Amino acid sequence: MIQLHAQPLSTAAHRSLAQWQAEVNALAHYPDRVAEAQRRFSQRNTRRNRTFAEVRRLLMQMCSGAQRCGYCEDSAADEVEHIWPKNLYPEQVFAWHNYLYACGLCNGPKNNQFAVFPPGARNPVEVSRPTGATVRPPRKGAPALIDPRHENPMDFLILDLGGTFYFEPMARPGTRAHERADYTRRILRLNTREYLPVARAGAYDAYRALLFEYISLRENGASRPRLNRCVQGIQRAAHPTVWKEMQRQHLSHPELRSLFRKAPEALTW
C-alpha cells in the first residue's frame, strides 16, 4: 500500500454530495440515518449519476497502475469503498475524503469491519455490528485501519524483499503504530491471500528487469524518448509499493545497491 495522490472534485460534485449528506444528517435517530445512508448511496451510486460518474473517474485516476485496487494493488478496482463504513458512520456516507476505489476481493472481506482506539487505549476495539444486532452508534476513538487517502501506509508497513514478500509492521510491538499495521494487513488479508506475495515477487523481478534495461539502454546511447518510455513503464506498473520498497531498501540488498548506484536518478521515480 502507498499513499494515493488526491484529485480535486468539482464544485458542483461537492455541492451534490454535501446536499445528500445533509439529508441523511437531518434525520433525528441514528438507526434511521444508517438505513437512509445505505438506501441513498445505493440509489445515487450509479454510472448514470453525473456526480458519481465524476467520483469514479477521479478515484480511477488515483489508482495505482492500470486501475489497480487502492488496498492490494493487484486486482482491478471497480467498487466505491467507504474507508469508514457507511453502516457505522452514516455521517460520512457522501464524504469525498472517505472514498477509495477498491476491488471486490478487498472490499468484500473488509465489508463493515472497523476498529478504533478508545481514548488512552493501546489496543484497537472492534466496533463492527453483527448481523441482527441493535443499531447503536459505535464507540468513539481513533481508527485502527490505515487510510491511504490521508496517510502514507509505508510509515507503518514494510515489505519483506528478502523472500516472503509479506507486509510487516514497522513499529515495535506494543505501540499503536504496530497495532494499526497489524490490523490493516489482517483485515485486508494482504499476506494471507497466497497469490498476493507471489504477485509482489513477480513485480520485483519485473521492476528489476526494467531498471536493468534502462541502464543498458542509457549506456548504449539510447535516445531520451526511448529512456523515458522505460521510466514510464516503471511508473505505471502494478504493485508500486514493491518499487517504492526497492528504493527505500536498496542499500540493504547488494543487487539493488549495484543497480541504483548505476542509475541514482531512479531513486526519485
N, C-alpha and C positions, 0 to 999 in steps of 0.2 A: 504494500500500500504506500502511495505517495500522496502528498497534498495536491488537491486539484486546483487548477487556476480558475478563479471566479470569472464569470461572464456577466456583463450588465444586462439586466432585464429592462425592457422599455417602460416608460412611464405609464402607458396605457395598460400594460400587463400588470404592473404593480397595483394600479388602481383596482383592477378587476379582482385580483387576489385579496386585496385589503377589504373590498366590499363583501366578498363571500365570507371572509374570516369574521367580519363584524356581524354578519347574520348568524353565524354559529355562536359567537361570543354573547350575543344578545339573549340567548335562552337562559332562563334563571337556574335550571337544575343541571348538575354535572351529567347524569345519565342521559338527559335529553341532548346535551351538547355532543356527547360521544356518538349517539345514534345519528344525529344530524350531520356530524362531521363525516362519518362513513358514507351516508347517503349522498351528501352533496359532492364529496370527492368523486365517487363513482359516476355521478351524473355529469360532472364537469370534465373529468379526465378522459377526454376522447380526442381523437385526431381531428375531428370536425370543429372542436372548440378552438377558436383563434388564440386565446391566451395559452392554453395547454399545448398547442402546436408550437408556440414560441418557447415555452418551458422545455419541451422535449428537444427542440433544436439546439438550445443553448446547453442543456445537460449533455447532449451528444458531443458538442464541441469540447466540453470539459473532460470527456472520457480520454483514457489513455489508448494509444494505438488506434486500431480501426474499430471504434465504438466498443471498447472493452469495458467491463464492469468496474465501477469505482472501488469495489472491495477486493475482489480476487484477481482482477486484471486478465482473466483468462477467457471467460465466456462473453458472448455478445450481450450488451446492456440493452434492455428493452422495457424496463419497468421503472416507473417513477417511485422511488423508495423514500419513505419518511424516516429520517435518521432517529428522531424522537417519534415513536409510534403514534399514529393518529387516534387509536382507540384508548390510549392512555393520556395523551396530551392533545385534546381537540383544539386547544388554542393555537396549535401550530400546524393544523391540517393544511392551510393555504399559505404557509410561510415559505417564501422563496429560498431562504437560507437553510431550510430543513429538507430540501430535496437533493437527491442524488440519483444518477442513472445506474441501475444495478441489474444483474442477471437474476433469473428465477432461482438458480441454484444457490445464490446467496440470500436473496430476499425471502425465499420460502422458509429455510431453516431459521433465519433471524426472526422473521414474522414480527410478533409483538414482544419478543424477549427484550428486556431492558433492565438495567441495574443502575442504582445510584449509590453514592456515598453520603449517608446522613451526616449532619454536622458532627465533626470530631471523630468519625469512624475511619478505620484503616482498611476495612474490607467492604466490598460492594454488597448491597442488598438487592435481590431481585424484586422488581415491582410489577412484573407482568401479571396479567389477570387470567387465572384458569377459566376454562370454559364453564359457563354456568354460575360463576361466582358473582356476588353482588357488585354492581358497578359503583366503585368509590374512587375518589382521586388517589393517585399513587403517593407514596411518601416523597417528601421533598429532599433534594440533595443534588450534588454534582454528578454528572453522568460518568459511567464507567466506560462505555463504548467510545473509542477514539473516533473523532469526527473529521474525515479527510477534507471536508469543505472548509474547515476553520483551523485545523491543526495539522502539523506535519507528523504523520504516523512514524516516520523514521526517527523521531525524537524518542519514541517509545519501543520500537521493534527493530531488531537487526536480523538480517537474513544470513543463515549459515551457508557460506560459499564453499566450505571445505568438504562437503559430501552430502549432507542431508537435504539442504535447501529448505529447511524449516525456518519459520519465524520464531525468534526467541526474544524474551524481554530484555531491554537494555538496562533497566534499573535493578538494583539488588532486591531480593525477596523481602517482603515486609513493608515495602514502600507502596504508596498509592500508584505511582507510575508503573511499577511491576504488576500490580493487580489489574490496572487498566489494559496493559499489553496482553496479559494472560486471558482476561475476559474477552477481549476483542478477537484474538486468534481462535478462542474456543467457540464463541457464538457464531462466528463466520466460518468455522471449520477450515481455516486456512492451512492447517497441517494435516488434518485427518482425512481430507479428500485426497486419496492417493495420487490422483492424476496431477494435482497442483504442484507438488515438489518435482514431479517428473517434467512437467512443462517448464518450470523455472530452470531446471538443469539444461533443458534444450535451449531455452532462451540464453543462458550463459554461454553455451557453445556458439550460438548464432552471433551474439554480440562480439565475442572474442574473434570470430572469423571476420566479421565486418571491420573491426578495428585493424586486424592484420592486413586485410585487403586495402584499407585506406593508407596504411603505412607503405605497403608495397607500391601502390599507385603513385603516391607522392614521391617516393624515392626514384621512381622511373619516369618522372616528369609529366604525370597526367595533368590535364587541364583543370582549372578551378571548377568549371561546371561539373566535370566528372567527379572530382573530390567532394563537391557539395552534395551530389546525389548519394554518395556513400554516407556522408554525415546525416542527411535526411533519412536514410534507411535506418540508421541507429535511433534517431529521434522519434520515428514513427512506429518502431517495432513494439511487439507485445511484451508484457511484463516489464515495464520501465523501472520497477523497483530493483530488478536484477542489475540493470545498467547503473542505477544510482548507487547500489551497493558495491559494484565493481569500482566505481570512482572512489567511494568512501574507504574501501578496504584494500585498495591496490598495493599499498606498502606492505601489507601482511601476506601477500601471495606473490612469490617470485615471478611467475609467468606474467601476471598483471603488472607488476612493478616494471618489468622489462618493456612491456608494450606501451605503458603510459609514459615511460621515460623517453621513448622514441617519438611519442605524439602527446606532449604535455597539454596541447590545446584541447585534447579530448576530455580533459577533466572539467571543462566548462560547458560541454554539450548537454 
